[in-house]
Amino acid sequence: MKWDDIGQQPCSIARALSVLGDRWTMLIIRNAFMGIRRFDDFQQNLGVTRHVLSDRLKRLVEEGILTKVAYVERQERFEYRLTQKGLDLYPILLAMTHWADQYMDQGLGSPVEYVHQACGQKFKPVLVCSCCAEPIQAKQVKPIFTQAYYIALNQLKPA
């Protein structure tokens, strides 16, 4: 299977990776959450080539994760802002941060701490069950393939 076809698989992770699955895309999204909005600021902060940055920003806009908003009309200068679809990626970034802090901190500790503004406390993200609010652990989860999976799988098979 070619990388360009990965999003056609009946797999939620594969579909997400078809949009988010390279290092620059996730770092651009991280920076957008940190308040960076302008092309030159993304480029300076990340050190990514202008061509790669332009390509990734275009893709994120096409996918509805970012939106372009003009801030200088005459020169057509744009800011990139997170849409609701983009804002909904925040739990993924927090989960990745938590994992990296737990396993890859090189003994230095977390480089960033997060404070829940509602209660004023520092927190670590925890995934919980939407029904019982218990923390989710891999060994306590059983995937069950739905009808949508089998329909999508059949659509991938050559006729």
Secondary structure, DSSP 8 states (H G I E B T S, - for coil): --GGGGGGSS-HHHHHHHHH-SHHHHHHHHHHHTT--BHHHHHHHH---HHHHHHHHHHHHHTTSEEEEEEETTTTEEEEEE-HHHHTTHHHHHHHHHHHHHHSSTTS--S--EEETTTTEEE----B-TTT--B--GGG------HHHHHHHHHHS--
